[in-house]
Structures are given as structure tokens and as C-alpha cells.
Amino acid sequence: MITLYHAPQSRSSRIIWLLEELGATYTIAPVSIYRPMTGHGHPDPANPHPDQRVPAIEHDDALITESVGIALYLGDAMPGAGLAPAVGSAWRGAYCTWLAWYACEMEPAMFAAMSGALAASPNKQRDYDAVVRRLETTLAYRDYVLGEDFTIADLLIASALNFGRKAFPASALIDAYVERCRNRPAAIRALGLDDAAGLQSARAAVL
């Protein structure tokens, strides 16, 4: 059994999607978090994440945190789902590259654009332009970043694009990619579960 410590409409929402894609047996433990963009919320002593953030999962007495760490761990722990190339396979290197690119290049570029930091930093602008170019160049000839098959790398990239779409320029290629990913049955189920967790948290706060 996997326990996901989850705050609705946060980075942990994508982990519900991931667990649904994997067909995993899991439970959701709602926790509160401080949300710096709004100044709302507060750390929760029930949250085992060392920084009181989300996502965090517990599995077989192990605590795993951070989206990429959880994604890498679960993809390898559940190879039967076919969402992560196996170690030693021809696509493993490209898969690991995309996971690292998402964390080290795409997310910083997205938040730089959202914060307005690009105008003050030519280096950040160049990095941002490189991210957009990489996405559009790849999606011009592939449905997903590794080819014709959806992987966990797509889940991370598409979930971020869905959240921060306004940070990137208009692009039919990017829009079509986001739609392909978020219309997957597991993504639709996850959206409903995220909403249910939000309602549960709201009721708990009232009580």
C-alpha cells in the first residue's frame, strides 16, 4: 500500500494522476501546506515531508519526496505499467534526460516567466527560449517526448504546462500535447480525486 500525502491543487495532484496511470493501490492522506504564492495555509505536523511540503509518499517503510524522485521511484517499482523504460533499455537514457530536463530547465524557465524575471536577466531569457525551442522541436514530429508512447516524463511535463500554460507562447503543438495528456482516462480520474480531497480538507477545517 502506498500513502500519498496530498494538498489539493498542488504539486501532489500530479502524483494522484501517476498512481492512477500505474494502477497502484494507494490511499490519500490530506495535509495542509503553506502556499507562498497566496500566503495561505500552514505546515501540517502530520506531513512526514522534511520540509512540510508535498508531494510525499510512504511505501514499504520508505519515505520518498519530490515529484521527480517519486516519479522515478514508482516507475521503476511498477514496471508492468510500461510507463518507464527499464534500466538497460535503449530508451532509458532519453527518459532520464527528460526527467532531469523537466526539473532543471523547464520548471525554472516557467517560474522565471511567471515572475517576470526574464526581462531583467538575459541568461534566463536564453534558457527560457531554449526550453520553448526544445518542446516545439520535439513535438513537431512526436506525440510524446520519447516517441509515440506516453511515459512518466510526459506526465510531469504536461502537468506543469497545464498549470503554467500562460508562461509560454501560443503554440498549437504545445496545446495539442497538453490536451492529449490531460484527456487520458487516468488524468480525468485524478482530477475528480483531487477535487474530492479538497472537499475533504475543507470539511475537516470546518470541523
Secondary structure as GFF3:
##gff-version 3
##sequence-region A 1 207
A	DSSP	beta_strand	2	6	.	.	.	ID=ss1
A	DSSP	alpha_helix	13	22	.	.	.	ID=ss2
A	DSSP	beta_strand	26	30	.	.	.	ID=ss3
A	DSSP	beta_strand	56	59	.	.	.	ID=ss4
A	DSSP	beta_strand	62	65	.	.	.	ID=ss5
A	DSSP	alpha_helix	67	77	.	.	.	ID=ss6
A	DSSP	three_ten_helix	79	81	.	.	.	ID=ss7
A	DSSP	alpha_helix	92	101	.	.	.	ID=ss8
A	DSSP	pi_helix	102	106	.	.	.	ID=ss9
A	DSSP	alpha_helix	107	115	.	.	.	ID=ss10
A	DSSP	three_ten_helix	118	120	.	.	.	ID=ss11
A	DSSP	alpha_helix	122	139	.	.	.	ID=ss12
A	DSSP	alpha_helix	152	163	.	.	.	ID=ss13
A	DSSP	three_ten_helix	165	167	.	.	.	ID=ss14
A	DSSP	alpha_helix	172	182	.	.	.	ID=ss15
A	DSSP	alpha_helix	185	206	.	.	.	ID=ss16
###
